[in-house]
């Protein structure tokens, strides 16, 4: 099978799902092949008659069929780019999303020469903690801790940390429960589960394949966030910062929760679609 024939076949298969436009089907067909062959798009254009090896042909067919069945590209390829870093991504982990880079950026703004301890709760692939570690790697006084309840997820985060030589400590933990009240943090950051457990979006797109424990949190989507807000009361240093990613319709409720638990300097930041996405507050 030549490159041109492979692309034509893949685009036809993807279009048949009736979920992609012509442009999207063409883009995904080309993207999957460039990633599998480790070449750029220009190579596909320059060498359309180049014959795929039997191994590459089989891998491409499997990848396209996986995509036709709805599997996320991140799981098919086994990685997702985040903050310019290629992160191993498995069905045990939430797929890192561009909007979470806003959470990283806001956290970086809160780091000062006095910052000593940062903890990332529910780290998943390690995306947030690793990005922070790479941006602050010259700071020898800063400790970055990343936690997750799931051991397989932590193993993926460990792989990514080693791959990118990121100095972070990984701990299996149910939010902040293992940390005593004297374990004081300067910054707590988290992209916790925040989708309502009966949300119909859970049965559409990539969400169908992602771990449900990393997506949903009670009937209103606020169970995990409420727990974190409460646990941070005694574990954040005075004037320490809590930064939370959340759903676009949850900003007002989260600001109210933070206010009722005595936080100050409460602010919600918009995402790239100009929707509420990150709320920050000071202890």
C-alpha positions in Angstrom: 0.0 0.0 0.0 1.4 3.4 -1.0 1.2 6.5 1.1 -1.4 8.1 -1.2 -3.5 4.9 -1.2 -3.3 4.7 2.6 -4.4 8.3 3.0 -7.3 7.8 0.5 -8.5 4.7 2.3 -8.2 6.3 5.8 -10.0 9.5 4.8 -12.8 7.4 3.3 -13.1 5.3 6.5 -13.1 8.4 8.7 -15.7 10.2 6.6 -18.0 7.2 6.8 -18.4 7.7 10.5 -20.3 10.9 9.6 -18.8 12.7 12.6 -16.0 14.5 10.7 -15.9 17.0 7.9 -13.8 16.5 4.8 -11.1 18.7 6.3 -11.1 16.9 9.6 -10.9 13.5 8.1 -8.0 14.5 5.8 -6.2 16.1 8.7 -6.6 13.1 11.0 -5.6 10.6 8.2 -2.4 12.6 7.6 -1.7 13.3 11.3 -1.9 9.6 12.2 0.4 8.6 9.3 3.0 11.3 10.0 3.1 10.2 13.7 3.4 6.5 12.9 6.1 7.1 10.2 7.8 9.8 12.3 7.8 12.2 9.3 6.2 15.6 8.5 3.4 16.3 6.2 5.8 17.5 3.5 7.1 14.0 3.3 3.6 12.6 2.5 3.2 15.2 -0.2 6.7 14.6 -1.7 6.6 10.8 -1.7 3.0 9.8 -2.3 4.0 6.6 -4.1 6.3 5.4 -1.4 5.2 1.9 -0.2 4.5 1.3 3.5 6.2 -1.6 5.1 4.0 -4.4 6.3 4.5 -3.3 9.9 3.6 0.3 9.2 0.6 -0.7 7.1 -0.7 -2.9 9.9 -0.1 -0.2 12.5 -1.9 2.4 10.4 -4.9 0.2 9.7 -5.2 -0.5 13.5 -4.8 3.2 14.3 -7.5 4.3 11.7 -9.9 1.6 12.8 -9.4 2.6 16.4 -10.2 6.2 15.5 -13.3 5.1 13.5 -14.5 3.3 16.6 -14.2 6.7 18.5 -11.0 6.1 20.4 -9.2 9.3 21.3 -6.0 10.0 19.2 -4.0 10.4 22.4 -4.8 6.8 23.4 -4.2 5.5 19.9 -0.7 7.1 19.7 0.0 6.7 23.4 0.8 10.3 24.1 -0.5 13.9 24.1 1.5 17.2 23.8 1.1 19.6 26.7 3.1 22.7 27.5 5.5 21.7 24.6 6.1 18.3 26.3 5.2 14.9 24.8 3.5 13.1 27.7 2.7 9.4 27.8 -1.1 9.0 28.0 -3.0 5.8 28.7 -6.6 4.8 29.3 -5.8 5.1 33.0 -5.2 8.8 32.7 -7.2 11.8 31.7 -6.1 13.3 28.4 -4.3 16.6 29.0 -6.2 19.5 27.4 -5.0 22.9 26.2 -7.2 24.8 28.7 -5.2 23.2 31.5 -2.2 25.2 30.4 -4.1 28.3 31.8 -3.9 26.6 35.2 -0.1 26.1 34.8 0.3 29.7 33.7 -1.7 31.1 36.6 0.3 29.0 39.0 3.6 30.3 37.7 2.4 33.8 38.3 2.0 32.9 42.0 5.5 31.5 42.5 7.9 33.9 44.3 11.3 33.6 45.8 9.6 32.7 49.0 7.7 29.7 47.6 8.9 26.4 49.0 6.2 23.8 48.5 3.7 23.2 45.7 1.3 20.3 45.5 -0.6 19.1 42.4 -3.6 17.1 43.5 -4.9 14.4 41.1 -1.9 14.7 38.8 -2.9 12.2 36.1 -0.2 12.1 33.5 1.8 14.6 35.7 1.2 17.3 33.2 0.7 20.2 35.6 3.5 19.2 38.0 6.0 18.4 35.2 5.3 21.7 33.4 5.8 23.6 36.7 9.0 21.7 37.4 10.4 22.4 33.9 9.7 26.1 34.3 11.2 26.4 37.7 14.1 23.9 37.4 16.7 26.4 38.5 15.0 26.9 41.8 16.7 24.6 44.3 14.5 25.7 47.2 11.2 24.7 45.6 9.7 21.3 46.2 6.9 20.1 43.9 4.7 17.2 45.0 2.2 15.4 42.7 -0.5 13.0 44.0 -3.0 10.6 42.6 -5.2 7.9 44.1 -4.6 5.4 41.4 -1.3 3.5 41.3 -1.3 2.8 37.5 -1.9 6.5 36.9 1.0 7.4 39.2 3.2 5.0 37.2 2.4 6.9 34.1 3.2 10.2 35.8 6.5 8.7 37.0 7.4 7.7 33.5 6.7 11.2 32.2 8.7 12.8 35.0 11.7 10.6 34.3 11.4 11.1 30.5 11.5 14.9 30.9 13.9 14.9 33.9 11.4 16.8 36.0 12.2 16.9 39.7 8.9 16.1 41.4 7.9 13.8 44.3 5.0 11.4 43.5 2.7 10.2 46.3 -0.3 8.0 46.2 -2.9 10.0 48.1 -6.7 10.7 48.4 -6.4 14.5 48.0 -4.7 16.0 51.1 -5.8 13.3 53.6 -2.3 11.8 54.3 -0.8 15.2 55.0 -0.9 16.5 58.5 -2.1 20.0 59.3 1.5 20.9 59.9 2.3 20.0 56.3 1.9 23.5 55.0 1.9 24.3 51.3 2.5 27.6 49.6 0.4 26.6 46.6 -2.1 23.9 46.0 -3.1 23.4 42.4 -5.6 20.9 41.0 -7.6 19.8 37.9 -10.0 17.5 39.8 -13.0 15.6 38.5 -15.8 18.2 38.1 -18.4 16.8 35.7 -21.9 16.0 37.0 -22.3 12.2 37.2 -25.4 12.2 35.0 -24.0 14.6 32.4 -24.9 13.4 28.9 -21.6 14.6 27.5 -20.0 11.6 29.2 -21.5 9.4 26.4 -20.0 11.5 23.6 -16.6 11.9 22.1 -13.3 11.3 24.0 -15.1 11.3 27.3 -16.5 7.8 26.6 -13.0 6.3 26.8 -11.5 8.3 29.7 -11.5 7.0 33.3 -14.8 7.9 34.9 -13.1 8.5 38.2 -11.1 11.3 36.6 -14.2 13.0 35.2 -17.2 12.9 37.5 -17.7 14.1 41.1 -21.1 13.7 42.6 -24.5 14.9 41.4 -23.4 18.5 41.0 -19.7 17.9 40.0 -18.5 19.8 43.0 -17.8 16.9 45.5 -14.0 16.8 44.9 -13.6 20.6 44.7 -15.5 21.1 47.9 -13.3 18.5 49.6 -10.1 20.2 48.4 -11.4 23.6 49.5 -12.0 22.3 53.0 -8.8 20.3 53.3 -6.7 23.3 52.1 -8.0 25.5 55.0 -5.5 23.9 57.4 -2.8 22.9 55.0 -2.2 26.1 53.0 0.1 28.6 54.6 -1.3 32.0 55.5 -1.7 33.9 52.2 -1.0 30.7 50.3 -2.8 30.1 47.0 -5.3 27.5 45.8 -5.9 27.2 42.1 -8.7 25.0 40.7 -9.7 24.1 37.2 -13.5 23.6 36.8 -16.4 23.5 34.4 -17.5 26.5 32.5 -20.7 26.9 34.4 -19.2 26.3 37.9 -17.4 29.6 38.5 -20.0 31.3 40.5 -20.6 28.3 42.8 -16.9 27.8 43.4 -16.4 31.5 44.2 -19.3 31.2 46.7 -17.7 28.0 48.2 -14.4 29.7 48.6 -15.9 32.8 50.2 -17.9 30.8 52.7 -14.8 29.0 53.8 -12.9 32.2 54.5 -10.7 32.5 51.4 -9.8 35.9 49.9 -8.6 37.5 46.6 -11.0 35.2 44.8 -10.9 35.4 41.0 -12.1 33.4 38.0 -10.0 33.3 34.8 -11.5 32.6 31.4 -10.3 29.9 29.0 -9.5 30.3 25.3 -13.2 30.2 24.5 -13.8 33.1 27.0 -15.6 30.7 29.4 -14.9 30.4 33.2 -12.2 27.7 33.6 -9.9 28.4 36.5 -10.7 30.0 39.9 -7.9 31.1 42.3 -8.1 32.2 45.9 -5.8 33.1 48.8 -5.9 31.6 52.3 
